[in-house]
Amino acid sequence: MNPAELFRQETDTVQLAPGDILFREGDKRDKMYVVLEGEMDVRLGDYVVETAGTGALIGEMALIDASPRAANAVAKTACRLVPIDERRFHFLIQQHPHFATHVMKELAARLRNMNAAAMR
């Protein structure tokens, strides 16, 4: 499943230029984002944890718990993203169960990647 397909016709988007910051570590969490175009770097300090491209989810933990942002999200290229607040998130998981499964798979993959990096 590519979440970008769900939002192909979306007009309420966030546009970022290369180097623009979507959010910073410690910021309040209130939205997640789906990357429609471009690439975003997810950073812990100066270390790039992930480069997220079209269809990727950014900041999905915002809608899982109320802790502050754990990383920085910076546009690597020009980007267009769809913001998803909690209300819309719950609607999506009810109307598109595969979306919920996709979110869980993304979280599991990130956890596995972090575990593998910690073992090196």
C-alpha positions, 0 to 999 in steps of 0.5 A: 500500500502506498499512502500517497495514492489515498491523497493523490487529489489532496489540495490541503498540503504543506510545501517545503523547499530544500532545507526547510524544517517540518518539525524539530525534536521536542516540538509538540506532536499534533499531526503526522504527514504523508510525503506526496512528492520529494524526500525528507530526512529524519534526523537525530542531531546530525545523524540521518536516521531515515530518508523518506520518499513518496508515500512515506509517513513522517511523524506518525508517533504524534498520533500514537502517544502524547510525547514531544517529537523525538527527531527533526524532519528536514526537507532534503528536496522540494516536498509536498506533504499531506498533514493528518490530524488525530480526527482524520487519522481515526477516520482513515483507519476506520475507512481504510483498514490497510492504512492502519496496517501500513502505519504499524508496518512502518513503525515495526520497520523503523524499530527493526532498523534502530535495533540493527543500528544499535547492534553494529 
